[in-house]
Amino acid sequence: MAKFEVKLPKMGESVAEATIISWLKNVGDAVELDEVLVEIATDKVDSEVPSEVEGTLLEIKFDADAVVKVGDTIAIIETANKVSDIEPTVEKTISSEEVDLIEAKGHETIENDSIEKVSSSGKFYSPLVRNIAETEGVSMDELEAIIGTGKDNRVTKNDILAYIKSGRTISHTTSKKEITANAIENKSTSIVPKVAIPVSVNGEDEVIEMTRMGKLIAKHMVASVQTSAHVQSFIEVDVTNIVTWRNRVKDQFFAREGEKITYTPIFMQAVAKAIKDFPMINISVDDDKIIKHKSINLGMAAALADGNLIVPVIKNADLLNLVGMTKAVNDLANRARIGKLQPDEIQGGTYTVTNVGSFGSVFGTPIINQPQVAILALGAVRKVPAVIETPEGDFIGIRHKMFISHSYDHRVVNGALGGMFIKSIKESLEAWDVNASF
C-alpha cells in the first residue's frame, strides 16, 4: 500500500486560493480514478476536484468552509498502485492564512484570550478571526455586529478584513466613547454609526437564506458604491442597419459557422474599438495611482441558472474579428448557464458590458465592477417612430433604436471622457454597412 497526496490544483494564473464547499467522499470510502472528491469555490466560480488515482480516502485535511491555498494537500488516498510513500500528517494543521498572518504580525501563536471562542450569543469565532480582531483592536461588541458569510453565519477572515478595510463602521450597540476612540485610532472622520433596522416577520412570511454567491455579490456591490463616485451618461443609438444586416445574414452565418449571431458580439466589437480610441477608460485605480491596462479584456455579464449574474472575460477582445467574437460570446454564455466556467475565465477583466435589454429594460444604471472604472449597459432594441432627415426634407419613419448607459468612476473619468466614449460607440454602430460580409 502507498499513499497519494491530493493537492488543490492550479485554477488559473490569478487564482491563489479556494474555499472548500463540501466533501463528496468520507474517510474510508472507495475512490475511483477521476471521481469527484470535493467541491470548491473561488470568488464566483464553483469547481470540482477529481481524484488522480483510485484507492481509499484515508484522510481529509480541511473541513468545509476552510480557505486553502493552491498547492496545499487537502486529502490523502491510500492506493495499491506504486506511488511515492507519504507519511500522514499527525501534527495540527495550521491554515495558510494563519501562517501568513503570523509572519506579517510577528505573533508566536494564533490563539486569542481576549476574544471568546464562543460569544454569549452563541457565535463561534475561529482562532484566525480572533487573532485578527486582537491585532486590529476589534472589540467583542464589534465582532458580534459583523454579518458573517460563513456556515451558520460564521464570521470569516474575509468578513472581518472587509469590516476593517471599510473604516470599521460601528453598530448601534457601540457607545459614543468607543466611536470617538476608534476614529482617533484610525485617523478617520468618515465613520458613520450603522443602525440595524429590525425586520418584522410574521407567520405568513418566508425567510430565505441568501446563497453563498448572493452574499458575495451583495458585498461586492456595496463595496463598489462605497469606493467609486458613480456618474452616468446616456445616449440613443439607431441600430436599424445592424438589424437589417443580421436578418439578411443570420441563416447563412449559422450554416457556415455553426453559430447563431446575435447583436451582442457586434456591440462588443464596437466597445473594444472605442476603448482603443479612448484608452483612459481601460484603467484601474490603486490608492492614488492609475493603472493603465494594455490589454482590452471585456467582461460580459451572463446569467446563471439560479438567476445570479457572472462576468466571464473575453481576453484581448480588440484582436477578434466578428466570427471570433461571436464564438467567444456564445461559448462563455452557454458555459455560464450550465456552471462550467473555469476560475481564470472570470479574472482579469478591464471593462464590463451588461445587457439589461435582455430583460426588457430600456436602459439601466449598472454598478461598476471593481477594480474597473466603468461599465456599459445595453438597452432593449425597439421599433420607434423617428424623424428621418433627407435632402428632400424630413419625414417620420419606423426605426430600430436602443439606449446605452455608461456608468463611470468620476474620481478618474470626467464627464467629457465618459460622454465621448459612448458617442464613439454610437457612431460606430450607426455606420454599420448593411451590405457587409462576415
Buried (B, 14 or more C-beta within 10 A) or exposed (E): EBBBBBBBBEBBEEBEBBBBBEBBBEEEEEBEEEBBBBBBBBBBBBBEBBBBBBBBBBBBBBEBBBBBBBEBBBBBBBBEEEBEEBEEEEEEEEBBBBEEBBEEEEBEEBEBEEBBBEBEEEBBBBBBBBBBBBBBEBBBBBBBBBEBBBEEBBBBBBBBBBBBEBBBBBBEEBEEEBBEBBBEEBEEEEBEEEEEEEEEEEEEEEEEEEEBBBBBBEBBBEBBEEBBEBBBBBBBBBBBBBBBBBEEBEEEBEEEBEBEBBBBBBBBBBBBBBBEEBEBBBBBBEEEEEEEBEEBBBBBBBBBEEEEEBBBBBBEBBEBEBBBBBBBBBBBBEBBBEEEBBBBBBBBBBBBBBBBBBEEBBBBBBBBBBBBBBBBBBBBBBEEEBEBEEEEEEEEEEBBBBBBBBBBBBEBBEEEBBBBBBBBBBEBBBEBEBEEEE
